[in-house]
Amino acid sequence: MRITPKKEPAKQPSSLQWETVGARTFASNAVDFRLTQQENFIAPPRNREKGGDQRRDTIWWSALIDLRDTSIAGFAKTLDKALSGQVHIPSDYSRKERQEVFEAKIIVVFATTELLRIVNEAPKKFKTASVVLGAIIDPDFINVDAKSQNAALPIINVPNGTVITAVIDDGIAFGNNVFRDGLTSTRVQYVTVLPTIPGTAPGQASVGTELEKPQIDALLVANTSCNLLDEDRFYQQAGLIDYADGTFSPTSLRRSHGTHITGLAAGYPMDDAPDDRPILCAILPTRVTDDVSGGSILPSLILALLRLTRQAARFRCQDGSRPPAVFNFSYGNFGGPHDGTSPIARVIEDYFGPDCDNDQELRLVLPSGNGNLSRTHGMLEFKGAGNRPAKVLDFVAMPDDRTASEVQLWMPYSAASPLPNVVSVRATTPDGLQSGPVDITAGSYQALFNQDGIEVARLSYAFTPLPTARGVITLSLNPTASLTPAPLAPSGRWQIEVTPDQIATDEAVQVWIERDDTLPGFRSGGRQSYFNNGDYVRFDKYGAPLAVDPAGTDSPIRRAGTLSGFACGPSPLVIGALVQSNGDMSDYSAAGPITPPRGQAVADRTGPDASARGDDSLVRQGVISAGSRSGSAVRLNGTSVAAPRVARFTANSMAGGAAGDRAWIQAQAIAQDPTFPTPTPTPPTRVGSGRLNISIP
């Protein structure tokens, strides 16, 4: 029987259209895109009663403002009367801090979409360099009547040899008995809870609640009977859980990231708890954690650092000195310049760098990141002379992704003015619709509009000012799915075509996809997009994931250079993850190298400083630590659990006089590495100076 082939249906014309948009004056087109698009996905919360607070009729954000040659008070004076009511500067900044003039300082603000768009459009008018968006925030969550906290905090006396452990994380079940030294007595001297739950900003705090040891002990007494703590009621009264509100809190689950991390960093049996290891905690907003785009968490992180460093300064040993404090922040991201000049890297140096203005030894431990196999990093090099061909990255935007996606193409640093047009970039949608070129020209901008004339994707160039001083071309996509009618970006295989122009043969364009997945336990929403070029070798000859780029690979997709964007500064202790049983690196543990900052021949680091246990074995993945409820133990893996192990080791060693800095931890790694099976894993850009063999009872 003869089979007649079916006739292919005619290809339907695309309902999307790229348009070249005239030069824009925004400091960041990516910020403008997000401000604009959130209005299409987030309805402003409105009062049910007429005549209510007009702040409810617009969208408010947490954000960072990069001030230049001005003070916080000076920035406020640049705002006219209409705009001044659309911003709130947290009470955490004292009157003295508000008056001090800075050459460059990043501050936290809560502001409306309108104000942030205006500042982003005319940064010089407001003496700012850039805006970094955090998360959308319910305006009822902001206590606009909060005043600057100027009163000196009372001293907390502690024994000689005390070292403070400070943890910034989500869902820390701080009532767990591993953080207590008695049935109704806590070792947690201070906790700030930063959930985005309306009505939890009492007293002088602009956002969140603040509890000190006497208040925590009172809550323990009120919720303890028959020698048992009613932990659910305890966390409800502390503002950490609100089942009626419908807001997810990981503390309500059996396993929570923050409790597990804090248990590793500072947990002890209640009956054997030391009196010289006090704990400080900052609990990040759960809705910020749910939005893991990286930038969203930064305002909350800086508020946490403001509060915890101020609390750490209260402690005095018997000899009158301030005890050292070891901070742990087990978070990471994929995006940013990866040269130690990002906003978070700058803030970290302000608090933990050699030039920080304090007389207390502060250390910060960070994970190297879990993105080694995520296919979210690419490096584009254009060797040879003459007519060099373009290179293409296949970018897969996942279907059913209910969060925005972003690809950042960071240009090499150049001292020339104007900047050379090193490359031009085009984006092609999954159905073959190609944009015009975006080059290294201020305001260069291509917009993808749907059939209703609404922008659903943007390809744009911006110059990131000092200290980064590099250009970045960003592809921003709307979500590909929504539970309500909304303008969506197409899912599928996009192509990013990069054509060389004036780029030197020894220079490279570094490309990152920003983090966009959903953390375990959180409501489904984000799906991580990734690169998927055919020349990327994912597995070795035995079918196992290949954890190191093959020698001589031509693929632009790289495992090298996946180090967390948070961990690229010169001062933090950055820790990778290893498998304890065989001493090999965990496949997911991210690697360097990173890009040298402006004006430097070499980078401040090549990768992590050292590695520690992230998995017990290939079969028993992860490590055991405290669950959300007293007496429970759970397992988690990742560089996130390797970092607090090192934080604990650092705190114990500093109590004995150790420096606890990068050079010290590197020396410890070199000394302890021979206790593992040989040989030491390579390259050092993954393992650091060596492997740390740290046991926690």
CORKACOR-V321187 format. One record per pair of residues at least 6 apart in sequence whose C-alpha atoms are under 6 Angstrom apart, sorted by sequence separation. I is the first residue (numbers start at 1). J is the second residue. D is the distance in whole Angstrom. If there is no record, write none. Layout:
BEGIN
i	j	d
I	J	D
I	J	D
END
This chain:
BEGIN
i	j	d
123	129	6
180	186	4
201	207	5
223	229	6
235	241	6
236	242	6
250	256	5
316	322	5
350	356	5
428	434	4
438	444	6
449	455	4
464	470	5
539	545	4
540	546	5
578	584	6
579	585	6
596	602	5
615	621	5
616	622	6
627	633	5
654	660	6
180	187	5
201	208	5
223	230	5
315	322	6
427	434	6
448	455	6
449	456	6
463	470	6
464	471	6
538	545	6
539	546	5
578	585	4
579	586	6
596	603	4
615	622	4
616	623	6
626	633	5
627	634	5
179	187	6
200	208	6
201	209	6
241	249	6
427	435	5
448	456	6
463	471	4
480	488	5
518	526	5
538	546	6
578	586	5
595	603	6
614	622	6
615	623	6
625	633	5
288	297	6
426	435	6
448	457	5
462	471	6
479	488	6
480	489	5
517	526	5
577	586	6
625	634	6
46	56	5
352	362	6
462	472	6
478	488	6
479	489	6
480	490	6
516	526	5
517	527	5
624	634	5
650	660	6
45	56	6
46	57	5
426	437	5
447	458	5
461	472	6
478	489	5
480	491	6
516	527	6
517	528	5
624	635	5
425	437	5
446	458	6
461	473	4
516	528	5
577	589	6
623	635	5
44	57	6
424	437	6
425	438	5
446	459	5
460	473	5
576	589	6
593	606	5
622	635	6
623	636	6
44	58	5
194	208	4
424	438	5
445	459	6
460	474	5
592	606	5
593	607	5
622	636	5
44	59	5
193	208	5
424	439	4
445	460	4
459	474	6
592	607	4
622	637	4
193	209	5
444	460	6
459	475	4
591	607	6
192	209	6
444	461	5
458	475	6
673	690	5
192	210	4
458	476	5
673	691	5
191	210	6
421	440	5
457	476	5
536	555	5
670	689	6
89	109	5
191	211	5
457	477	4
535	555	5
669	689	6
670	690	5
672	692	6
88	109	6
190	211	6
669	690	4
88	110	5
190	212	4
282	304	6
456	478	5
615	637	6
669	691	5
87	110	6
189	212	6
190	213	6
614	637	5
666	689	5
669	692	5
87	111	4
189	213	5
614	638	5
73	98	5
86	111	6
614	639	6
72	98	5
73	99	6
86	112	6
563	590	5
614	641	6
71	99	6
562	590	5
563	591	5
614	642	5
71	100	5
562	591	5
563	592	5
613	642	5
71	101	4
561	591	6
612	642	5
70	101	5
71	102	6
560	591	5
561	592	4
70	102	6
185	217	5
560	592	6
561	593	5
69	102	5
184	217	6
456	489	5
561	594	6
575	608	5
580	613	6
69	103	4
570	604	5
574	608	5
577	611	5
578	612	6
68	103	5
574	609	5
575	610	5
576	611	4
577	612	5
578	613	5
68	104	5
184	220	5
326	362	6
327	363	6
328	364	6
330	366	6
575	611	5
577	613	6
578	614	5
579	615	5
580	616	5
581	617	5
67	104	6
184	221	6
324	361	5
325	362	5
326	363	5
327	364	5
328	365	5
329	366	6
330	367	6
332	369	6
577	614	5
579	616	6
580	617	6
67	105	5
322	360	6
324	362	6
326	364	6
579	617	5
66	105	6
294	333	5
66	106	4
547	587	5
65	106	6
65	107	5
64	107	5
64	108	5
63	108	6
63	109	5
62	109	6
62	110	5
78	126	6
61	110	6
61	111	5
60	111	5
60	112	4
59	112	6
94	148	5
91	146	6
94	149	5
91	147	5
94	150	5
91	148	4
141	198	4
413	470	5
609	666	6
91	149	6
140	198	5
141	199	6
143	201	6
146	204	5
68	127	6
146	205	6
610	669	6
68	128	5
146	206	5
411	471	5
67	128	4
411	472	6
66	128	5
410	472	5
430	492	5
577	639	5
66	129	5
143	206	5
409	472	5
430	493	5
576	639	5
66	130	5
142	206	6
409	473	5
430	494	5
142	207	6
408	473	6
429	494	5
577	642	6
65	131	5
408	474	5
428	494	6
64	131	6
407	474	6
428	495	5
64	132	5
407	475	5
427	495	6
575	643	6
63	132	6
406	475	6
427	496	5
63	133	5
406	476	5
426	496	6
63	134	5
405	476	6
426	497	5
62	134	5
405	477	5
425	497	6
62	135	5
404	477	6
425	498	5
61	135	6
404	478	5
424	498	6
61	136	4
404	479	5
424	499	5
60	136	6
61	137	5
403	479	5
423	499	5
611	687	6
60	137	6
402	479	5
423	500	4
610	687	6
173	251	6
401	479	6
423	501	5
607	685	5
610	688	4
171	250	5
401	480	5
402	481	5
422	501	5
606	685	6
609	688	5
610	689	5
612	691	6
171	251	5
400	480	6
401	481	5
402	482	6
422	502	4
608	688	5
609	689	6
610	690	5
611	691	5
612	692	5
399	480	6
400	481	5
421	502	6
422	503	4
610	691	6
611	692	6
171	256	6
172	258	4
173	259	5
171	258	5
172	259	4
170	258	5
179	267	6
169	258	5
178	267	5
181	270	5
191	280	6
194	283	6
196	285	6
573	662	6
178	268	5
180	270	5
189	279	6
190	280	5
191	281	5
192	282	5
193	283	5
194	284	5
195	285	4
178	269	5
187	278	5
188	279	5
189	280	6
191	282	6
194	285	5
195	286	6
178	270	6
181	273	5
188	280	6
399	491	5
27	120	5
177	270	6
398	491	6
583	676	6
592	685	5
26	120	5
397	491	5
583	677	6
591	685	5
26	121	4
397	492	5
591	686	4
25	121	6
396	492	5
396	493	4
395	493	6
396	494	6
411	509	5
395	494	5
410	509	6
394	494	6
395	495	6
410	510	5
394	495	5
409	510	6
393	495	6
409	511	4
393	496	5
408	511	6
392	496	5
408	512	5
392	497	4
407	512	6
391	497	6
407	513	4
391	498	5
406	513	6
390	498	5
406	514	6
390	499	4
164	277	6
166	279	6
168	281	6
170	283	5
162	276	4
163	277	6
164	278	5
165	279	5
166	280	4
167	281	5
168	282	5
169	283	5
170	284	5
91	206	6
162	277	6
166	281	6
169	284	6
90	206	5
383	505	5
382	505	6
402	525	5
403	526	5
402	526	6
401	526	5
401	527	5
341	468	5
381	508	5
380	508	5
380	509	5
379	509	6
379	510	5
398	529	6
397	529	5
378	511	5
396	529	6
377	511	6
396	530	5
377	512	5
395	530	6
396	531	6
376	512	6
395	531	5
376	513	5
394	531	5
394	532	5
394	533	5
376	530	5
375	530	5
375	531	6
160	317	5
156	314	6
157	315	6
159	317	5
160	318	6
155	314	5
156	315	5
157	316	5
158	317	5
159	318	6
155	315	6
157	317	6
163	323	6
165	325	6
167	327	6
134	295	6
135	296	5
162	323	6
163	324	5
164	325	4
165	326	5
166	327	5
167	328	5
168	329	5
134	296	4
163	325	6
134	299	6
380	556	6
335	512	6
379	556	5
378	556	5
335	514	5
378	557	4
334	514	5
377	557	6
378	558	5
334	515	5
377	558	6
333	515	6
372	559	5
372	562	6
108	299	6
369	563	6
368	563	6
369	564	5
368	564	6
368	574	6
365	572	6
367	574	5
368	575	5
364	572	5
365	573	5
366	574	5
367	575	5
368	576	5
365	574	6
373	588	6
372	588	5
371	588	6
372	589	6
353	571	6
370	588	5
372	590	4
370	589	5
371	590	5
370	590	5
369	590	5
293	515	5
368	590	6
293	516	5
292	516	6
345	569	5
338	565	5
340	568	5
336	565	6
339	568	6
340	569	4
334	564	6
335	565	6
338	568	6
333	564	5
334	565	6
332	564	5
333	565	5
332	566	6
63	299	6
368	608	6
338	594	6
339	595	5
339	596	5
339	597	5
369	639	6
367	639	5
367	640	5
367	643	5
366	643	6
330	640	5
263	625	6
263	626	5
260	625	5
260	626	5
255	627	5
256	628	6
255	628	5
254	628	5
251	628	6
265	644	5
264	644	6
265	645	6
264	645	6
265	647	6
265	648	5
18	435	6
24	443	5
23	443	4
23	444	6
21	445	6
21	446	6
20	446	5
19	446	6
19	447	5
18	447	6
18	448	4
17	448	6
17	449	5
16	449	6
16	450	5
28	462	6
15	450	6
15	451	5
176	629	6
177	630	5
176	630	5
173	628	6
163	651	6
161	655	5
END
